[in-house]
Amino acid sequence: MTKLLQWLLGASVFGVAWGLVVLDLMNLRLPRAYREVAWPMPMYLLVVFGCYSLATVGYRVATFNDCREAAKELQAQIQEANLDLQKKGLKF
């Protein structure tokens, strides 16, 4: 099962459960307070997801590894390209 299908399955299960609670389609006879809390629940989950995403990106940026070999290789390629362009008459 792909990640997209997992997310869609989770969202559809949540949507069905949310609809059953909020719209009271099965006559669950839940207290009114439950329905009042359930109405803004998708918005709360969206905010929580945004906070989680921001924290994850921040953590990954903070723990990003340096690739010294790749940096040296890239610098060598830049020098080679500069020399090639200078031979063709381009001045920096």
Buried (B, 14 or more C-beta within 10 A) or exposed (E): EEEEEEEEEEEEEEEEEBEBBBEEEEEEEEEEEEBEEBEEBBEEEEEEEEEEEEEEEEEEEEEEEEEEEEEEEEEEEEEEEEEEEEEEEEEE
